[in-house]
Amino acid sequence: MADLPDDFRRMMSHVTQLNSVLAAAKSAVPESCEGSDQSGAVRVFSGQGDVPQQVQLATDWERRLGAGQLGAAVLEAAQAAAMKRLQAWAQDFGASNWKERVGDVQSAPTEETHFETADAMLDLSQVRPRPLGELAEEVMTSLERVSSSLSTPLEGRGQGGGGGVEVVITKSGLASCEVNERWAAGRTSTAISQALNSAFDSARLALTEAEASAPAAGADRLLREALALLSDRSRLAEGS
């Protein structure tokens, strides 16, 4: 039991180094990318997580697509943007020294290094952990909630154009896009683009709210509290 805090510090050192590699990978991802459907009638500009930020329709969209094909075209354009983003990331990150950095993580850090790195990673000075039994009970309850929610991915839904447009997004990007054929027929590219963008704005907000209320949202607080408890030998001994 006496070695447990040191084991966690050693583990946190590896986690810190791994986080550095992951941060480098994330920084290599383009902030935005654009894609078009095969007809060229729809252009989608995607941001972080491949979630559409803006949609533009060509002024002659009706010459290129039928009104009933718009939803599928938006989805196709969003997927094209995601693919471009992935290709750009692979080219940029692939040219970096990521293999060497991963190898550094696998090598054992020196005692001095892992203490400095672990201490810099988390400031637990203001964390006041509860007794071990009470904390463990909340952790188990939280894990049960997270487990039960895994089968239902978080999503955000949005509508535009008075219900003529409906989209569903997840953290991975656009899941579905439906454009009512009768609503779209005869409308200008500007009107449809505005409706789509309004729907995506609402969907992004709904996804953000869903993530904030998700069972895993408090995981960081529980982790910090657990680490603070494990770093306090006297408190840990009281709960054992």
Backbone bond lengths (Angstrom), bond angles and torsions (degrees), N, CA, C in turn:
res aa  C-N    CA-C-N  psi(-1)  N-CA   C-N-CA  omega(-1)  CA-C   N-CA-C  phi
1 M - - - 1.461 - - 1.525 111.42 -
2 A 1.392 115.24 -33.61 1.455 119.03 -176.76 1.524 111.51 -65.91
3 D 1.369 116.94 -27.07 1.456 120.43 -177.95 1.524 112.70 -86.75
4 L 1.304 117.12 -4.87 1.457 119.70 -173.54 1.522 113.32 -61.34
5 P 1.329 120.09 -47.05 1.462 119.03 178.95 1.524 112.60 -58.83
6 D 1.356 117.85 -40.33 1.457 120.71 178.84 1.524 111.18 -64.64
7 D 1.323 116.17 -37.34 1.464 119.47 176.88 1.522 110.52 -61.72
8 F 1.325 115.75 -40.31 1.462 119.17 -179.88 1.519 111.11 -70.24
9 R 1.311 117.15 -36.34 1.462 118.94 176.66 1.530 110.17 -63.15
10 R 1.333 115.79 -40.69 1.457 120.10 178.35 1.529 110.53 -63.20
11 M 1.329 114.74 -42.42 1.455 119.46 178.91 1.528 110.49 -64.09
12 M 1.332 116.50 -42.68 1.454 120.34 -178.64 1.525 111.39 -64.88
13 S 1.341 116.35 -30.23 1.455 119.76 176.60 1.520 110.54 -63.63
14 H 1.337 115.78 -44.80 1.465 119.84 177.51 1.526 110.59 -64.20
15 V 1.333 116.44 -40.16 1.464 120.32 179.81 1.528 110.12 -62.59
16 T 1.339 116.61 -40.66 1.459 120.76 179.90 1.522 111.05 -61.84
17 Q 1.337 116.00 -45.56 1.460 119.56 179.73 1.521 111.49 -65.19
18 L 1.337 115.54 -39.99 1.460 119.39 178.01 1.526 110.53 -64.71
19 N 1.334 116.72 -39.15 1.465 120.40 177.30 1.524 111.26 -60.22
20 S 1.335 115.74 -34.22 1.460 119.97 178.76 1.527 110.75 -64.61
21 V 1.336 115.45 -41.54 1.466 119.72 177.88 1.521 110.21 -65.15
22 L 1.343 116.16 -43.92 1.463 120.44 -179.59 1.526 111.27 -64.80
23 A 1.346 116.11 -36.66 1.464 119.62 178.51 1.526 110.46 -64.38
24 A 1.339 115.88 -38.36 1.462 119.53 177.64 1.522 110.70 -65.00
25 A 1.337 115.70 -39.00 1.467 119.88 178.32 1.520 110.51 -64.64
26 K 1.330 115.97 -41.69 1.462 120.15 -179.18 1.520 111.33 -66.68
27 S 1.328 116.61 -38.50 1.463 119.66 -178.39 1.525 111.76 -68.03
28 A 1.336 116.36 -20.65 1.462 120.15 179.34 1.523 112.45 -79.85
29 V 1.336 116.80 -11.44 1.465 120.55 -179.88 1.526 109.54 -78.66
30 P 1.320 118.68 125.73 1.471 120.53 178.13 1.524 111.17 -57.51
31 E 1.326 116.67 140.46 1.460 120.23 -179.11 1.521 112.23 -66.86
32 S 1.316 116.65 -29.47 1.463 119.45 179.61 1.520 109.80 -149.88
33 C 1.303 114.59 159.59 1.457 120.38 179.01 1.520 107.99 -155.83
34 E 1.308 116.75 157.47 1.458 119.55 179.58 1.520 110.68 -128.13
35 G 1.323 114.67 152.40 1.452 120.17 179.42 1.512 110.01 -147.51
36 S 1.316 115.75 158.24 1.462 121.39 -179.79 1.520 110.15 -126.69
37 D 1.315 115.24 156.54 1.454 118.63 173.45 1.529 108.23 -78.05
38 Q 1.316 116.30 172.62 1.458 120.42 -174.67 1.526 112.75 -61.91
39 S 1.307 117.35 -31.98 1.467 120.37 -178.80 1.522 112.72 -78.82
40 G 1.332 116.79 -18.40 1.457 120.89 -176.87 1.513 113.52 80.65
41 A 1.326 116.71 8.36 1.467 120.08 -178.62 1.517 112.39 -79.98
42 V 1.336 116.92 -24.86 1.468 121.14 -175.00 1.521 109.95 -124.71
43 R 1.321 115.75 132.22 1.466 121.97 174.09 1.521 108.00 -121.67
44 V 1.327 115.14 133.01 1.460 121.31 179.35 1.520 109.03 -120.47
45 F 1.321 115.98 131.44 1.459 122.65 175.93 1.527 107.09 -107.34
46 S 1.339 115.85 116.49 1.463 120.44 -176.11 1.514 111.18 -106.12
47 G 1.336 115.18 149.95 1.452 121.32 178.12 1.511 110.84 -110.98
48 Q 1.333 116.80 -149.51 1.453 121.82 -179.99 1.521 110.65 -57.37
49 G 1.340 115.49 137.78 1.453 119.88 178.52 1.510 113.26 73.26
50 D 1.335 116.61 13.99 1.466 121.68 179.30 1.526 112.95 60.69
51 V 1.314 117.24 23.63 1.464 121.36 176.31 1.528 108.84 -84.06
52 P 1.335 118.40 124.68 1.462 121.05 -178.98 1.530 112.31 -56.61
53 Q 1.324 115.27 132.58 1.456 121.68 177.00 1.525 111.59 -104.03
54 Q 1.318 115.97 -29.71 1.462 119.83 -178.66 1.526 109.73 -155.05
55 V 1.322 115.46 144.59 1.464 122.33 178.01 1.524 108.67 -126.24
56 Q 1.322 116.02 136.24 1.463 121.17 177.56 1.523 109.25 -128.51
57 L 1.321 116.14 131.01 1.458 121.54 175.17 1.524 109.83 -103.05
58 A 1.320 115.70 141.80 1.459 120.61 175.79 1.527 109.16 -67.18
59 T 1.314 115.69 147.48 1.466 119.48 -177.74 1.530 112.04 -61.96
60 D 1.329 116.11 -26.77 1.465 119.92 179.79 1.528 111.59 -103.39
61 W 1.332 115.95 34.97 1.461 119.29 -174.13 1.526 112.52 -58.45
62 E 1.321 118.02 -33.60 1.468 120.29 -177.82 1.529 112.35 -68.80
63 R 1.311 116.71 -21.50 1.464 119.93 176.46 1.526 110.77 -77.04
64 R 1.337 116.03 -24.92 1.462 120.49 -176.36 1.524 113.09 -98.54
65 L 1.326 116.00 -29.40 1.464 120.46 -175.73 1.522 110.89 -135.37
66 G 1.323 114.89 154.69 1.448 119.73 169.31 1.516 108.54 -84.68
67 A 1.311 118.38 154.75 1.464 121.26 -178.29 1.523 111.61 -58.53
68 G 1.319 116.73 -31.02 1.459 120.27 -179.40 1.511 113.77 -76.84
69 Q 1.326 117.64 -5.49 1.466 121.81 -178.89 1.526 112.76 -100.59
70 L 1.314 117.45 -2.94 1.468 120.37 -173.78 1.525 113.06 -61.79
71 G 1.331 116.89 -46.53 1.458 119.64 -178.06 1.511 112.01 -58.70
72 A 1.332 116.91 -45.75 1.463 121.18 179.22 1.522 111.17 -65.09
73 A 1.336 116.91 -34.65 1.462 120.86 179.83 1.526 111.22 -67.77
74 V 1.323 117.17 -39.36 1.468 120.76 176.95 1.526 109.81 -63.30
75 L 1.320 116.96 -43.51 1.461 121.18 178.86 1.525 110.57 -63.02
76 E 1.317 116.95 -41.95 1.465 121.29 178.82 1.527 111.11 -63.07
77 A 1.327 116.93 -42.56 1.461 120.93 179.69 1.524 111.22 -65.88
78 A 1.332 116.38 -38.69 1.466 120.28 178.39 1.524 110.57 -65.02
79 Q 1.320 117.41 -39.74 1.460 121.34 178.01 1.522 111.04 -67.03
80 A 1.325 117.09 -36.24 1.462 120.82 177.33 1.526 110.75 -65.02
81 A 1.333 116.60 -39.70 1.465 120.48 177.48 1.521 110.65 -64.44
82 A 1.324 116.55 -41.04 1.463 120.65 179.12 1.524 110.86 -63.82
83 M 1.327 117.19 -39.36 1.463 120.74 179.29 1.526 111.32 -66.13
84 K 1.334 116.81 -41.41 1.465 120.00 177.31 1.522 110.87 -61.88
85 R 1.304 115.33 -39.88 1.463 120.55 179.75 1.520 110.38 -63.59
86 L 1.334 116.53 -43.67 1.460 121.46 179.68 1.521 110.95 -64.50
87 Q 1.317 117.38 -42.08 1.459 121.05 179.91 1.524 111.22 -64.75
88 A 1.326 116.75 -40.69 1.466 120.62 178.67 1.520 110.63 -65.04
89 W 1.350 116.03 -40.32 1.462 119.80 178.62 1.520 110.90 -64.75
90 A 1.334 117.18 -44.33 1.461 120.99 -178.34 1.523 110.97 -61.73
91 Q 1.318 116.28 -38.41 1.456 120.07 -179.62 1.524 111.43 -69.66
92 D 1.317 116.47 -43.46 1.465 121.06 -177.84 1.526 111.40 -71.43
93 F 1.344 116.14 -53.32 1.459 119.54 -176.68 1.522 111.25 -69.99
94 G 1.334 116.56 -31.60 1.459 119.54 179.83 1.512 112.35 -64.95
95 A 1.337 116.82 -25.66 1.459 120.80 179.88 1.523 112.41 -84.10
96 S 1.326 116.91 -6.40 1.470 120.21 -179.10 1.526 110.16 -86.09
97 N 1.325 115.73 178.21 1.466 121.14 -178.79 1.515 111.46 -94.53
98 W 1.358 117.79 43.41 1.460 121.12 -173.72 1.524 111.73 -64.79
99 K 1.324 118.39 -32.47 1.463 119.79 -179.74 1.527 110.96 -64.51
100 E 1.335 115.63 -41.35 1.460 118.88 178.52 1.525 111.08 -66.27
101 R 1.333 116.94 -37.30 1.465 120.36 -178.81 1.520 110.84 -68.73
102 V 1.337 117.17 -38.06 1.460 119.61 175.88 1.516 109.86 -64.76
103 G 1.335 116.76 -38.10 1.455 120.04 177.78 1.516 111.92 -62.76
104 D 1.341 116.67 -35.41 1.462 120.34 177.46 1.522 111.36 -64.07
105 V 1.341 116.65 -36.83 1.460 120.30 178.77 1.514 110.64 -64.83
106 Q 1.335 116.88 -37.93 1.457 120.84 -177.32 1.521 112.15 -71.83
107 S 1.346 117.18 -25.61 1.458 119.26 178.66 1.516 109.92 -74.66
108 A 1.328 116.58 148.38 1.466 121.21 -176.23 1.519 110.38 -72.99
109 P 1.335 119.49 127.03 1.466 122.04 178.19 1.524 110.70 -75.02
110 T 1.323 115.75 156.97 1.451 118.82 176.51 1.514 109.52 -73.04
111 E 1.328 116.32 161.22 1.462 120.32 -178.55 1.514 111.09 -59.55
112 E 1.352 115.64 -40.43 1.465 119.36 -178.77 1.522 111.04 -66.65
113 T 1.326 115.79 -41.33 1.464 119.63 -177.75 1.510 112.03 -64.94
114 H 1.352 117.01 -45.85 1.456 117.70 -174.35 1.517 112.25 -68.70
115 F 1.348 117.57 -29.15 1.462 118.20 176.92 1.525 110.37 -69.58
116 E 1.339 116.80 -45.04 1.456 119.37 -178.77 1.522 111.07 -64.23
117 T 1.320 116.15 -43.22 1.461 119.82 -177.62 1.508 111.61 -67.03
118 A 1.336 116.94 -43.10 1.462 120.17 -178.59 1.522 110.99 -65.39
119 D 1.337 116.19 -41.22 1.462 118.88 -179.80 1.525 111.29 -65.81
120 A 1.341 116.49 -34.21 1.463 119.34 -179.51 1.514 111.91 -74.10
121 M 1.327 116.36 -24.42 1.467 119.56 -175.31 1.515 112.34 -71.61
122 L 1.327 117.19 -44.08 1.457 120.01 -175.95 1.520 110.54 -132.40
123 D 1.294 116.34 125.32 1.457 121.10 173.57 1.520 107.42 -95.05
124 L 1.331 116.22 105.86 1.459 121.27 -176.57 1.522 112.23 -102.37
125 S 1.342 116.32 11.90 1.461 119.34 -174.72 1.524 112.76 -63.21
126 Q 1.337 117.24 -29.32 1.464 120.28 -177.75 1.530 112.89 -97.90
127 V 1.320 116.87 2.95 1.470 120.46 -179.12 1.520 109.63 -88.84
128 R 1.328 116.67 127.45 1.460 122.16 177.86 1.529 108.44 -113.03
129 P 1.325 116.85 95.12 1.470 119.68 -175.54 1.519 113.29 -70.73
130 R 1.313 115.68 146.76 1.464 121.99 174.66 1.520 109.71 -81.03
131 P 1.332 117.78 170.49 1.462 120.48 177.53 1.523 110.97 -55.76
132 L 1.330 116.12 151.54 1.455 121.81 -175.11 1.523 112.47 -55.42
133 G 1.336 117.04 -44.41 1.462 120.17 -177.80 1.513 112.48 -61.79
134 E 1.337 116.24 -43.38 1.466 120.94 -179.44 1.524 111.22 -66.51
135 L 1.342 115.62 -41.87 1.457 119.97 179.81 1.526 111.06 -66.14
136 A 1.332 116.00 -42.92 1.464 120.30 -179.56 1.523 111.26 -61.72
137 E 1.327 116.67 -37.45 1.464 120.26 -179.90 1.531 110.84 -63.91
138 E 1.341 116.71 -42.24 1.462 118.88 179.74 1.523 111.03 -68.92
139 V 1.342 116.32 -36.76 1.462 119.75 178.18 1.519 110.56 -60.92
140 M 1.338 117.21 -45.03 1.458 121.22 -179.88 1.530 110.96 -63.87
141 T 1.327 116.02 -41.39 1.465 119.85 178.50 1.521 110.84 -63.59
142 S 1.334 115.83 -41.48 1.460 120.41 179.30 1.519 111.05 -64.61
143 L 1.337 116.71 -41.16 1.461 120.59 179.03 1.521 111.39 -62.97
144 E 1.323 116.63 -38.00 1.465 120.26 178.60 1.530 110.63 -64.61
145 R 1.348 116.23 -40.93 1.466 119.50 179.47 1.522 110.79 -66.05
146 V 1.342 115.83 -42.18 1.459 119.60 179.73 1.518 110.60 -64.14
147 S 1.337 116.35 -43.70 1.466 120.82 -179.33 1.522 111.56 -60.10
148 S 1.325 116.25 -41.24 1.466 119.88 -178.03 1.521 112.25 -71.24
149 S 1.341 116.77 -20.39 1.469 119.67 -177.45 1.524 112.98 -95.87
150 L 1.339 117.64 -8.26 1.455 120.13 -176.09 1.522 112.70 -64.15
151 S 1.323 116.85 -29.94 1.462 120.08 -178.20 1.528 112.27 -73.56
152 T 1.316 117.26 -10.85 1.471 121.30 -179.44 1.527 109.38 -122.26
153 P 1.333 118.59 95.12 1.467 121.42 -179.24 1.528 111.16 -59.43
154 L 1.314 115.75 144.15 1.459 120.08 177.44 1.522 109.79 -66.29
155 E 1.311 116.04 138.89 1.452 120.48 -179.95 1.522 110.81 -144.46
156 G 1.310 114.64 160.73 1.460 121.17 175.47 1.517 109.24 -127.27
157 R 1.324 116.54 132.17 1.463 121.85 179.90 1.524 109.74 -111.33
158 G 1.303 115.24 144.16 1.459 119.56 178.28 1.513 111.46 -147.29
159 Q 1.329 115.46 150.77 1.459 121.53 178.92 1.524 110.17 -126.04
160 G 1.308 115.17 156.42 1.454 121.10 176.68 1.515 109.77 -149.45
161 G 1.317 115.42 165.41 1.451 119.15 178.96 1.506 113.92 62.40
162 G 1.335 116.41 36.31 1.454 119.75 179.12 1.512 113.37 65.43
163 G 1.325 116.11 28.39 1.464 120.34 179.46 1.511 113.41 96.84
164 G 1.319 117.39 -0.27 1.461 120.17 178.60 1.510 112.73 -71.47
165 V 1.335 115.71 -20.17 1.463 121.91 -179.86 1.522 108.79 -128.07
166 E 1.324 116.88 136.68 1.463 121.33 175.86 1.522 108.91 -141.37
167 V 1.335 115.88 131.11 1.464 120.82 -179.96 1.521 109.88 -128.15
168 V 1.329 115.34 155.10 1.457 122.79 175.48 1.520 107.31 -131.33
169 I 1.330 116.87 126.68 1.458 121.06 178.24 1.516 110.15 -123.53
170 T 1.332 115.70 155.27 1.455 123.32 172.18 1.530 106.78 -127.03
171 K 1.319 117.49 -177.79 1.456 120.22 177.99 1.523 111.13 -63.96
172 S 1.333 116.70 -21.37 1.462 121.28 -178.55 1.519 113.19 -86.44
173 G 1.332 117.26 -8.91 1.448 119.60 179.56 1.514 113.29 131.54
174 L 1.314 115.49 -154.73 1.460 121.71 -177.38 1.522 110.39 -78.97
175 A 1.326 116.24 123.57 1.464 121.10 179.83 1.520 111.55 -93.49
176 S 1.322 117.35 -39.32 1.464 120.18 178.56 1.521 110.15 -158.40
177 C 1.315 114.76 155.08 1.463 121.47 177.65 1.523 107.97 -145.70
178 E 1.311 115.53 122.41 1.459 120.68 179.68 1.529 109.27 -121.65
179 V 1.308 114.93 126.63 1.464 121.55 177.35 1.524 107.48 -121.26
180 N 1.321 115.84 118.69 1.458 120.34 -178.93 1.532 110.26 -62.39
181 E 1.319 114.79 123.74 1.463 119.80 -174.99 1.522 112.13 -61.72
182 R 1.303 117.40 -44.77 1.467 120.76 -178.58 1.525 110.85 -67.49
183 W 1.325 116.40 -35.31 1.467 120.23 178.83 1.524 110.47 -67.00
184 A 1.349 116.82 -41.66 1.463 121.34 -174.03 1.524 113.25 -76.15
185 A 1.327 116.96 -30.43 1.466 120.11 -175.24 1.530 111.52 -58.01
186 G 1.331 115.06 124.96 1.459 120.55 177.42 1.512 115.11 85.38
187 R 1.339 118.33 -6.90 1.472 120.01 179.76 1.529 110.32 -82.88
188 T 1.314 115.07 153.42 1.460 120.32 -179.86 1.521 110.63 -75.28
189 S 1.322 115.36 161.62 1.463 120.52 177.77 1.525 110.55 -62.33
190 T 1.321 116.58 -35.85 1.469 120.36 179.90 1.522 111.26 -64.23
191 A 1.318 117.33 -44.55 1.463 121.07 -178.89 1.524 111.58 -64.29
192 I 1.319 116.52 -42.32 1.469 119.91 -179.21 1.525 110.47 -70.72
193 S 1.329 116.82 -40.42 1.470 120.12 178.15 1.521 110.62 -60.90
194 Q 1.324 116.79 -43.35 1.464 120.69 179.19 1.525 110.99 -62.59
195 A 1.316 116.93 -40.71 1.463 120.44 179.21 1.519 111.12 -65.26
196 L 1.327 116.76 -42.11 1.465 120.72 178.51 1.526 111.01 -64.70
197 N 1.322 116.79 -44.71 1.461 120.08 -179.31 1.522 111.48 -65.54
198 S 1.322 117.05 -36.27 1.462 120.72 175.97 1.524 110.48 -64.21
199 A 1.327 116.12 -40.71 1.464 120.38 178.74 1.520 110.89 -64.24
200 F 1.330 116.96 -41.59 1.464 120.06 179.74 1.526 111.51 -68.50
201 D 1.318 117.55 -36.53 1.468 120.26 176.03 1.532 110.30 -59.27
202 S 1.317 116.10 -45.76 1.467 120.82 -179.81 1.524 110.95 -65.98
203 A 1.328 116.64 -39.39 1.462 120.72 -178.66 1.526 111.32 -66.88
204 R 1.332 117.12 -40.64 1.469 119.78 178.67 1.522 110.86 -64.18
205 L 1.323 116.97 -40.40 1.461 120.75 177.82 1.523 110.46 -64.18
206 A 1.322 117.03 -42.78 1.464 121.01 179.81 1.520 111.04 -64.24
207 L 1.335 117.52 -37.98 1.462 120.95 178.88 1.524 110.72 -67.30
208 T 1.325 116.67 -41.11 1.466 120.53 177.88 1.521 110.98 -60.93
209 E 1.314 116.78 -43.06 1.464 121.08 179.02 1.525 111.01 -66.25
210 A 1.325 117.26 -38.02 1.464 120.90 179.06 1.519 110.88 -65.80
211 E 1.331 117.15 -39.00 1.462 121.22 179.58 1.524 110.73 -67.56
212 A 1.340 116.34 -37.67 1.464 120.23 -179.00 1.519 112.12 -66.51
213 S 1.324 116.91 -30.00 1.465 120.50 -178.15 1.521 112.78 -99.67
214 A 1.335 117.42 5.79 1.465 120.95 -178.46 1.524 110.48 -69.57
215 P 1.346 118.14 152.74 1.470 121.49 179.98 1.518 113.52 -56.64
216 A 1.332 117.47 -30.93 1.459 120.26 -176.99 1.520 112.88 -80.68
217 A 1.334 117.56 -4.08 1.458 120.54 -175.41 1.526 112.45 -61.29
218 G 1.344 118.20 -29.81 1.462 121.24 -179.21 1.507 113.97 -94.26
219 A 1.346 117.14 10.38 1.462 120.39 -176.04 1.523 111.91 -63.50
220 D 1.334 117.10 -37.31 1.459 120.22 -178.56 1.524 110.80 -63.32
221 R 1.335 116.65 -42.12 1.466 120.02 179.01 1.526 110.83 -62.35
222 L 1.334 117.12 -43.95 1.462 120.52 -179.74 1.525 111.24 -64.96
223 L 1.336 116.26 -38.70 1.460 119.62 179.73 1.518 110.99 -63.83
224 R 1.318 117.08 -45.39 1.461 120.41 -179.57 1.524 110.83 -64.20
225 E 1.324 116.17 -38.76 1.457 119.78 179.39 1.526 110.76 -66.48
226 A 1.330 116.45 -40.44 1.463 120.22 178.95 1.521 111.06 -65.53
227 L 1.337 117.04 -41.66 1.458 120.29 179.31 1.523 111.15 -66.28
228 A 1.331 116.85 -37.61 1.461 119.95 177.43 1.521 110.46 -63.58
229 L 1.322 116.62 -39.94 1.460 120.69 179.24 1.521 110.71 -66.80
230 L 1.330 116.90 -43.07 1.462 120.90 -178.76 1.527 111.74 -68.97
231 S 1.318 116.47 -22.29 1.463 120.05 178.45 1.524 112.20 -84.09
232 D 1.328 117.14 -11.69 1.464 122.42 -179.37 1.523 108.52 -104.68
233 R 1.306 117.85 97.45 1.460 122.02 -175.03 1.523 111.99 -59.47
234 S 1.327 116.39 -39.03 1.465 118.90 -177.13 1.526 110.93 -67.76
235 R 1.336 117.63 -43.69 1.465 120.93 178.44 1.519 110.97 -65.37
236 L 1.334 115.61 -37.51 1.459 120.29 -179.79 1.522 110.73 -66.66
237 A 1.327 115.83 -38.53 1.463 119.91 179.24 1.521 111.36 -66.97
238 E 1.334 116.82 -34.27 1.466 120.48 178.84 1.522 111.76 -65.30
239 G 1.340 116.62 -34.56 1.456 119.86 -177.22 1.501 113.83 -86.85
240 S 1.337 118.66 -11.40 1.461 120.99 -176.92 1.510 111.31 -85.05
